Amino acid sequence: MAKMERDDASSQASPENLNALGEHALSYIEPGFTVGIGTGRAASAFIRALGRSAIKVRAVPTSEESAALARQMGIELCPLKGEIDIAVDGADEVDPQLNLIKGYGGALLREKVVAAASRYYVILVGEEKLVTRLGERGLVPVEVLPFAVDLCISRISALGLRPRLRVDNAGKEFFTDNGNLILDCVVDPIADPENLDRQLRAIPGVLGTGLFINMAHEVLVCRRDGQLTTLKRNARLGN
């Protein structure tokens, strides 16, 4: 899977900090849980920690990449059926209300499905992913039906965004695991992310957006000095 990185190496969370996040997230996991596993650097750190822990769970992967890593770590996989006890994933932006932008890794649609099916949704990020307003890093990914890509580009442009088709490392169209395309929409900081999400999803051919509004229950943050902090919404594991 091709990925899009918006940070240079110096601003990304270190592997050690990501590993600390992954290990800490194990405190949310109980034997017998069905666990949604995300895609990306932070999610991979959690998958590795979960595999090393030998806690017996079943996992619902959000991408072929995370499925392959889970198999490698000896984690049992299962299809999505009904509710998931907890999902653990990363994010590309987190605002003070715990709204997110996701999808730089290309798995946004399955990640949103798994998040919606989860009773509790935990996000792991380095401090560099915290923003005052969503859109500060400049992009909102949108997954679209290939048949409708030109229409989607036109309608998204009419909303004032600047969509561009994601390509892979060879310069060819990037296809998601679902066989769809991604439009990376250049944005300024977003005044009303919930309304923008609604407007985008109303466009025929748009299958999902990277705006995850009111979905995260808890965000675990690794500060640059290695300190872990927790940001919470009013929710409780098991509700």
KAHUUR-V528636 format. One record per residue. SS is DSSP state (h for helix, s for strand, l for the rest). PHI is phi in whole degrees, -180 to 180 (999 if undefined). OMEGA is omega in whole degrees, -180 to 180 (NA if undefined). Layout:
{{SS	PHI	OMEGA} {SS	PHI	OMEGA}}
This chain:
{{l	999	174} {l	-72	-180} {l	-131	178} {l	-117	179} {l	-106	-180} {l	-99	179} {l	-103	166} {l	-79	-172} {h	-60	-176} {h	-70	-177} {h	-99	-180} {l	-79	173} {l	-62	-179} {l	-71	175} {h	-56	180} {h	-64	179} {h	-68	177} {h	-65	178} {h	-62	178} {h	-64	176} {h	-62	-179} {h	-60	179} {h	-65	-179} {h	-64	-179} {h	-64	178} {h	-62	-179} {h	-66	179} {h	-91	-170} {l	-102	176} {l	-119	177} {l	-55	-180} {l	92	179} {l	-66	162} {s	-98	-170} {s	-120	171} {s	-80	-179} {s	-117	-175} {l	-83	-175} {l	-130	178} {l	122	-173} {h	-64	-178} {h	-68	179} {h	-62	179} {h	-64	177} {h	-62	177} {h	-67	-179} {h	-60	179} {h	-64	179} {h	-64	180} {h	-64	178} {h	-64	179} {h	-66	-176} {h	-71	-177} {l	64	172} {l	-67	-175} {l	-81	178} {l	-136	168} {s	-118	-172} {s	-119	173} {s	-106	-177} {s	-82	179} {l	-99	179} {l	-160	174} {h	-64	179} {h	-63	-180} {h	-70	176} {h	-63	-180} {h	-63	180} {h	-66	179} {h	-62	178} {h	-61	179} {h	-59	-178} {l	-89	177} {l	79	-180} {l	-91	179} {s	-71	179} {s	-103	177} {l	-149	177} {l	-74	177} {l	-77	177} {l	-140	179} {l	71	-175} {l	-81	174} {s	-109	-178} {l	-63	-177} {s	-156	172} {s	-123	180} {s	-126	-174} {s	-151	173} {s	-105	178} {l	-155	179} {l	-95	173} {s	-147	174} {s	-136	179} {l	-97	-176} {l	-63	177} {l	-90	-178} {l	68	166} {l	-74	-171} {s	-128	157} {s	-114	179} {l	-134	174} {l	115	177} {l	-63	177} {l	-86	173} {l	92	-175} {l	-113	-168} {h	-61	-175} {h	-69	178} {h	-66	178} {h	-62	180} {h	-71	177} {h	-62	-180} {h	-65	178} {h	-61	-179} {h	-66	-179} {h	-83	-172} {s	-94	176} {l	-72	178} {l	-146	-172} {s	-128	-176} {s	-113	-178} {s	-114	179} {s	-113	-180} {s	-144	165} {s	-81	-176} {h	-58	-178} {h	-66	-179} {h	-88	179} {s	-79	-179} {l	-131	175} {l	-77	177} {l	-137	176} {l	-58	-179} {l	100	-178} {l	-65	178} {l	-88	164} {l	98	-176} {s	-140	167} {s	-124	176} {s	-74	178} {s	-135	178} {s	-90	-174} {s	-134	174} {l	-68	-179} {h	-54	179} {h	-57	-173} {h	-106	-170} {h	-62	-178} {h	-67	176} {h	-62	-180} {h	-63	178} {h	-60	-180} {h	-64	-177} {h	-70	179} {h	-67	177} {h	-61	180} {h	-66	176} {l	-83	179} {l	97	175} {l	-90	-178} {s	-122	-175} {s	-77	174} {s	-138	-176} {s	-74	178} {l	-73	177} {s	-121	180} {l	-87	-176} {l	-67	178} {l	-93	-180} {l	83	179} {l	-98	179} {s	-54	177} {l	-86	177} {s	-109	176} {l	-74	176} {l	-62	179} {l	-89	-179} {l	82	-179} {l	-107	178} {s	-104	175} {s	-122	170} {s	-102	174} {s	-89	-171} {s	-97	179} {s	-72	-177} {l	-136	164} {l	-91	175} {l	-50	-168} {l	-93	-179} {l	-73	-176} {l	-137	-176} {h	-62	180} {h	-64	179} {h	-68	178} {h	-62	177} {h	-58	180} {h	-64	-180} {h	-65	180} {h	-66	-177} {h	-69	178} {l	-78	-179} {l	-79	178} {l	-59	-178} {l	102	173} {s	-79	-177} {s	-100	179} {s	-178	179} {s	-119	176} {l	-81	176} {s	-87	179} {s	-108	-172} {l	-100	178} {l	55	-180} {l	-112	-178} {l	-74	174} {l	-90	-175} {s	-151	177} {s	-124	175} {s	-95	-175} {s	-117	171} {s	-100	179} {l	-72	-176} {l	-63	178} {l	-86	179} {l	93	179} {l	-72	178} {s	-100	176} {s	-129	-176} {s	-124	174} {s	-112	-174} {s	-128	163} {l	-100	-180} {l	-80	179} {l	-154	-177} {l	-139	-180} {l	-57	-180} {l	103	178} {l	-86	NA}}
